[in-house]
Amino acid sequence: MPKVLVSDKLSESAVQIFRDRGVEVDYLPDLGKDKEKLAEVIGQYDGLAIRSATKVTEKLLQTAPNLKVIGRAGIGVDNVDIPAASKKGVIVMNTPFGNSVTTAEHAIAMMFAVARQLPEASASTHAGKWEKNRFMGVELFNKTLGVIGAGNIGSIVIDRALGLHMKVLAYDPFLSPERAKEIGVTKVELDDLLGRADFITFHVPLTEKTKNILSREAIAKLKPGVRVINCARGGLVDEEALAEALKDGRVAGAAFDVFAVEPATESPLFNLPNVVVTPHLGASTTEAQENVALQVAEQMSDYLLTGAVQNALNMPSVTAEEAAVMGPWIKLAGHLGAFVGQMTDEPIKAINVLYDGVASTMNLNALNASVIAGVMKATNPDVNMVSAPVMAKERGVQVATTTQDKAGVFEGYIKLTVVTDTRERSIGGTVFSDGKPRFIQIRGITIDAEVGRHMLYTRNKDVPGVIGALGMTLGDLGVNIANFTLGRSAEGNDAIAILYLDEPISDEALAGLQNTGKFLQARRLQFEV
């Protein structure tokens, strides 16, 4: 009988699920706070169910020779060393959708609170004052709500806002026009949203692209009198600049549940009039906590008893027999998706995947999931092979798969093509006999490029001096090139280079390349290898 330790507080119903499914369980909800004691006992267990209090470090994993699965009741896994778990062969699961309704409702509640100044009015009345004329609010009816991020949570917010008879604008690079029509929103660009919305709410992850998406410059474009709500992630908004806009009256109010630094004991937004703040309560409802607890118990039981994998962050959903053969191909599929995702800045309408030769005989659902996850990680680093297809469907992205018998010099290959309103972008790859993925075609140009963690892609006209400019610019800035691959479509036409670097290329180095005037494009790329 498999044995599970619950080291954080989970509901009794979740604990009972383990027992009912035939899994032995020890419920020790305070053990996660005692690192030494946890390390003493963890070696007895096949599974570990946690929330956020237990810290699963590489050191702890070294004391857990029997551990097979870690289940996080919730979406965040910052308290788990996933690379270390992967090296130890331990699956890490989470419950990515259990908090969606609760978080969306909190955003709506915060919008009401800032529209009617409810916290300040409540404090005033508790103090024995009767300042009826001081607290003049605004209606939500017929106002324009700007939703930044129309995924799972954003779509729920949109649904509730439409029920309040608000007009809704949505900005989301992955939202197709068809999906926008289906959920009843007007799809717009970010600047248009900023200039038209009476209320703005954020529902995107914190990434390099979304960090400070509401920057000082963006705040200057806001409609006067707007109210800003952030229940998504700290760091999406320049809090200092927003505080200045609140003080001078350009922004009428703000409601924040998340902050750039947490726990937030101080912030530029604190103690300003008509600013509502809460301590990251988005997922803090009885129902949400119960939902994620029940889900993690079911998922862990399924894996320990049957081998079925759900919502795994570090393992594809494939059988044990398939894993040995498919592992390198799943990695290749993810690399192809990651390349296209990082190279594409406009909304993706369709993802088309061609599987040739041996690749066409594999578990295509797993390969497709790896491709889609790779594409979407450019804008959502929390996505995994389970949640990626769901997210693509929510955004109306069409996914098509084609197979064919061996049609070239390789035993098999994968070709990925993404379609936007203005262009198609394609890349092909294969797995060599050494088990390492390779890029073999970009923009129709044949290449042979090893995939590394830090890479640089450039495009230029096929003229002399480009290789020298690359080498000299990177060399002058101390960037070491581990591998260098060139290709061109025809003499005098476009040429490309893809470089495997020892360290990520800096903004300074990118600017240096662009300043040479020799490159049509230069893009920094990152891959999980």
N, C-alpha and C positions, 0 to 999 in steps of 0.2 A: 504494500500500500504506500503510495507517495505521501510525503509529509511536507506540510507548508507551515511557515511561521508568518504570523501577522504581527508586525512590530510597531505599527501605528494604529490610531483609532479608526476602526471600520465598524459598520453597523453589525449588530448581532445577526441580522438576516443574511448578510454576506458570509459571515463565518459559518452559518448553518448550511449555506449552499455547498461549501467544501465537504461538510459532514454528509450531507444528503447524496453527494456524488461519489462518496467512497474515498475521500481524501482525508487523511489524518491532519488535524490542524491544531496548532498551539496559538492561542490568542493572548499576546503579551503586549498590550498597546503602548506601554511606556518604555519598552526595551530599546526602541530606536534611538532614544536620547542618550543611552549609555553605550558608547562606542566599544569599550573594553568588554563588557558583558556580552554584547551582541557578537563580537568577534569570537568569544569563547564557545558560543552555542550554534553559530550559523552552519558549522560543518555537518550538523545532523539533518539538514533540510534540503529538500528538492526544489522548493519554491519559497519565495519571499514576497509577501504582499505589503505594500507601503503606501503612505501618502507623501508628505514633504518633510516630515521630521527626521526620518531615517536617511542617513547619508551613505550611499553605496559607493565606496572608494575602491581603488585598485588594491589597497592594503587589505580591506575587508574581504574582497573577492579571493585573495590569496588564502584566506582561512576557510573558504567554502568549497571544498573539492566535490561535493555532491550537488551543488546548486545548478539547476537547469533553467529556471525561469524567474524573472523579477517582474512583478505586476504593479504598476503605478496607478492607483485610483485617482485619475485626473489626467490632464494633458501634459503638464510640465514635467520634464525629467532632468532638470538642472541638478538634482541631487543624486543622479546616477552617472557613473563614469561609463558611458556606453562603449567607447573604444576598448576599455579594459574588459568589460563584460563580453564583448565580441571575441576578444582574444581567448577568453576562458571558455568560449562556447556557450555562454549564458544568454538566453533570449530576453530582451527587454520589451515588455508590452506596456501600452498605456490605453486610456479610454478617451479618444479624441473628441467624441461627440456628446458626451454625457452632460456637459455644462452649457450647451448652446442656448437653450431656451432661457435659462437663468441669467446668463450674461446679457442676452438681448433685452430681457425685461429690465435689468438694472440700468441699461442705457436709456431705455424709455422712461424709467422712473427718474433718472437724473435730469432728463430733458424737461419733464414736468416740474421738478424741483427748482431748476434755474429759471424756467419761464414764469413761475409764480412766486419766486423768492421764499419758498416754504421754510427752509431752515432758519433764516433770519427772522421771519415772521413768527415762527414758533418760539425762538429764543426771546424775542421781544415780549410776546404774550406771557410766557412763563415768568418773565421779570416783572409782571404786574402792569405793563404798559398796554395801551390800547391805540396803536399807531395805524389805524385803518387807512389813512390817507398816504402813509409813507410807502406802503408796499403795493405798487401798481404793476400788475403783471401783464403778460401778453398771452393770447390764445395760440394754441397749436393749429386749430382749424384753419385750413386754407393757406397755411404757411409752407414755405419750401424747405424741405430737409435734404441736405447733401450727405450722402452715404459714401464714405471712402472705404471700399472693400465690400464686394457683394457676394461673398462666399456663404458658408453655412450660417454663421451668426448674423452677418449683414443682411442676408435674405429674410431672416426672421424679423429683424428690426424693420425692414422695408414693409413686410406684411402688416406689422402692427401699426406702422405710420400711415399706411393706406387706409387702415380701419379707422384712424383718427381724421380721415379726410385731409391729409397733408399731400402736397405735391412732392414727389421724390425724384431727385437727381442722383445718379450713381456714377462714380468713377472707379473702374477696375480694369486693368489691362487684359484680364482673361475673360471679361464678360462679353459674350457675343451679342450682336443685335437681336438675334432670335430669343436668347435667354432673357435679355432685358425686356423685350415685349411680353414674354411669358409671365414675368414677375411684376410687370406693371410699372417699370421705371423708365425714365429718360436717361439714356447713356450719354455722358458728356466727358469732355477732357477736364483735367484738374483745374485749370485756370477759369474755365467757364463755371464750374461748380463753386469755386471760391467767390466769384463775383455775384452769384445769384442766390445762394442759400441763406435762409434766415437762421437755420440751425445746421451745424455740421457734426457728424458723429463718425468715429474711426472704428473700423473692423478689419484691420490688417495686422500681420505679424511685424515685428521689428527686424528689418533687414538693412543691408547697405543702401538699398534703393528707397526704403521707406523711412529711414532715420531722419528726423526733422523734416518730414514731408510738409508739415506746417512750420516752415522756417520764417525768419524775420521778413524775407522777401515775399513769401506767400501771404503772410499776415497783412502786408501792405495792400494786397489785392482783395481782401475780404470786403464783403458788403457791409457798410456801416450798420451797427446795431446787431450784428450776428451774435449768436450764442454757440459756444464750442463745447462738445462733450467727448471725453476720451475714457472709455472703459475697455480699451484693447491692450495696449502696451505702453509703458513709459518710454520716452525717447522719441515718440512720433511728433511731438510738438516742442518747439523752442519755448520753454516755460518762462524764461526771462523776457523774451520779446512779447509773449502773450500778456504777461503781467503789465508791461508798459502800455500795451494797447487797451487793457482793461482800465488802467488808471486815467488814460486820456479820453476814454469814452468811445473809442472806435469800436471796441468789442463790448457788448452789453452784459455779457455774463459767461461763465464757464463752469463746467461740472467735470471733475476728474476723479476717477477711481484708481488710476495708475500714475506712477511718477518715474522720472528718469533714474532716481536713486531710491531704492526701497530697502528696509522700512524708511518711509519719508518722515523724518522728524522736523524737517524744515524744507520750505519751497518758496520761490518767489510768488506763488499763487496763494499762499496761506494768508489769512486775515485780510483779504481784499473783499470789498462789498460785492454781493451777488456772485460769489464763487463758492460752489458746493464741492466739498471734498469728502471722500470716504476711503478707508484703508484697504483697498484691493478686495472688495466684497463681491466682485462679479459672479463668482461661483458659489457664494456662501448662502445657499438655501438648503433646507432639509432635504428637498426632493433631489437636488443636484448631487449632494453628497451621498445620498442613498443610491442614486442611479449609477454613479461611477463605481461605488463599492460592489454593487451587485454584478456589474459588467466585468470587473476585474476578477471576481471570484469565478464567474462562468468561464472566462477566457483561460485562466490558469488551469482550471479543472479539465477543460477540453484538451489542452496541450499535454498535461501530465498523464491523462488517461487514454487519449486517442492519438496524440501527436498533431492534432489540428492546430494551426497557428492563425491567430487573429490579431490585428493591430500591433504587429511586431515592428519595432523601429530598426532592428538590425538583422532581420532574417526574412528571406522571401517565403511566400506561402507556397511551398513545393513539398513533395514527398521526400522521404529520406533517399530513395533510389534516384530521384531526379537531381537532388542537390549536388551529388558528386560530379555529374556531367555538366549541369547547367550553371554552376557557380560562376565560371569565367564569362559566360554569355550574359548572365544577369548583370554582371559588373559592366560589361561592354554596353548593354542596353542603357544602363544608367548614365554612362559617360556620354553616349550619343545624345541623350535627352538633355544632359547638363550643358553640353556645348551649345545646342540650339536654344535652350532656355536663356543662357547668358548672352547670346548673340541677338536675341529678338526683343525689341523694346515696345512693339505694338501688340494689340490683342491678337491672340491666336484663335483662328476659327476651326482649324482641323489639324489632326495629327495622323499622318499616314505612315504605316510601317510595312516594309517589305522584308520577308524572311526567305532566304535562299538556302538551298541545300540542307545540310544537317540542322541548321537553325530552324528550318520549317517543320522539323519533326519533334521539336521540344514543346514544353508547356508554354504555349503562347500567352496565356493569361498572365503568368508570372513575368514573362519578358515584356509584355505590354505595360504591366504595372510599373516595372522598373524604368521603362522609357518615359512614361507619363510623370512619374515621381522626379526623374532627372530634369524634365522640362520645367516642372512647377517649383522645384527647390530654388530656382533663381529668385522667386518672389516670396516663397514661403518655406523657410528652412525646416519647419516642423513637419512637413509632409512626409509620408512614408508610402510604401508600396500598397498598403491597404487603403489609406485615405485618398491617395492621388486620383484613382479612377472616379471616386465619388465627387471630388472637387471639380474634376474636368466636366463631369455630367452636369453639376450644378451651374457651371459657367457656360453651358451650351457648346462645349468643345466637342466636335465630332471626331471619334477615333475609328480608323479603318485599318484592317489588317489584310495583307495579301501574302500568299505563299507561292513558291515556285521551286521546281527541281533545280539541281545544280546547273548554273548558267555561266560560270566563269572559271577562273583559275583557282579559286579558293574552294575548300570543301563546303563552306557556307559563309554567309555574311548577312548583316542587317543593314538596311538602308532606311533612314528616317527622313521624312519630309514634313515640315510644318507649313501651314497655309495661313496667311493674314489677308487683310483687305487689299494690300498693295503688292504682295510678293509671295514667293515660295522659297524656302531655305532647306537644303538637304545636306545630309552627311551620311557616309557609309563606313562600316567598320567590320572587323573580323577578329577571331581569336586564333593566334598562331599556335604552333605545336608546343611552345613553352608555356602556354596557358595565359599569356599576357594579351589584353585587348590592344588593338591598333586601329587608328583612323586610316582608312584607305581611300576616301574620296570626300572632298569638300568643294561645293560649288561646281561639281562635275569635273574637278581637277584631280587626277590620280596622285596619291601621296602614300607614304608609309610612315606614320607618326606614332611613336610610343606615347602613352598617356601618363602624365605626371601630375603631382599635386598642384604645382604652380606652372601655368603656361601663359604664353603670349601668342595672339593671332594677329597677323598683319595682312593687308591687301594693298597691292600697288600696281602701277603700270610696269610692264616688263621692259625696264630700261636699266642700263648699267648703274652701279653705285649703290644699289639698295642693300645688298648683303653687307657692304662696308659700313653703311650708315647704321644698320642694326648692330653690328659688332662693336663699332666705335662708341656709339651712344650708350649701349648697355655696359660696355667695358669701363667707360669713363665714370659711370655711376656705380660701379662695383657689383653689377648683376652678372652672375656666372651662368653661362648657358650649358646645360647638361646634354641637350640633344637639339638638333636643328634640322628641320625638314622643309624643302622648297618644292613648289610645283607651279605650273602655268598651263593655261588652256591652249595657247598657241603663241608662236613668236610675235612679240609686240603687243599682245593682248594683256588681260589681267593676270597677275601672278599672286601667289599667296605664300606665306611662311608660317609655320607653327613651331614654336620653341618651347622646350621643356626646361624650366629654370630651377635653380637651387632654392630660390626664395621668391616671394611674391614681388612683382614689379611695382614700383612706387608711382604715385601720381607725377612726381618729378620726372621719372624716366619716361612715362607715357607722353608727357608734355614735350620732353626732349625729342622723342621720335616724331611727333606731329610737327614740331617746329622745323624739322629738316625739309619739309615740303615734299618728301618722296612717297608718303603713304596716303592711300585713300581711306584707310581704316586701321586702327590699332586698338585691340581689346584685350584686357586682362581677364584670365580665366582661372577658375579654381575647380579641382576635382577631388572627390573622396576616393583615395586609392588604398 
